Amino acid sequence: MVARIVERVERVSISPRQGHPVHEYPEEPLKEVHESPYRSIYGFSEEEFRIVTIVHFKEQLTRERLDRSE
């Protein structure tokens, strides 16, 4: 499972615009990709790609999960 998540994140890091907006927090400049049963939430700019959190589909994505990694 970890290898699949790493592979998915590596693929999206090459083309980060391919992810989906995070529906719980549309005001945040974040995207997500899925590798069932997990969601990888990330942010990016021209200079940087960073994973904010990885969360199971059944878990609630809280603001604290997004804020603690800044």
Secondary structure, DSSP 8 states (H G I E B T S, - for coil): -HHHHHHHHHHHHHSGGGSEE-TT-TTSS-EEEEETTEEEEEEE-SS-EEEEEEEETTS---HHHHHTT-
